[in-house]
Amino acid sequence: MTADDSFGRLDDDDYPAYTMGRAAEMLGTTQGFLRAIGEARLITPLRSPGGHRRYSRYQLRIAARARELVDQGTAIESACRIVILEDQLEEAQRINAEYRRGTSKP
């Protein structure tokens, strides 16, 4: 891997750049919270060659939304389900918008 390849990953939302400790620190939460949302299957962190959890920026945004809901009093399992549904809705809306652009007449 060249230096150019490494720098290119800085813009990749899916690149697992953050350790569990760093991710928890950035979110202002505990590592236990990250484990809990992993167990609830909200996010599945990738593993380093040594077996350590690694998180992407996209996963951190998802985790931050779940934390927001939990901080508002939503049970963690419910918060995870809400975030999954929000993410699915956003994707469906994106696909729908692309479809409309592709089939609309000028």
BELTA-V973425 format. One line per field, one symbol per residue. ss: DSSP state (H for helix, E for strand, C for the rest). phi: phi as a letter, one per 30 degrees, with the letter a starting at -180 (. if undefined). burial: b if it has 9 or more other ideal C-beta (glycine too) atoms within 8 Angstrom, else e. Layout:
ss=???
phi=???
burial=???
This chain:
ss=CCHHHHHHHHHCCCCCCEEHHHHHHHHCCCHHHHHHHHHCCCCCCEECCCCCEEECHHHHHHHHHHHHHHHCCCCHHHHHHHHHHHHHHHHHHHHHHHHHHHHCCC
phi=.cddddddddcddcddccdedddddddibcddddddddddidbbddcdedjddbccdddddddddddeddddjddeddddddddddddddddddddddddddcdcd
burial=eeeeebeebeeeeebbebbbeebbeebeeeeebbebbbebebbebeeeeeeebbbbbebbebbbbbbebbeeebebebbbebbbebbeeeeeeeeeeeeeeeeeee
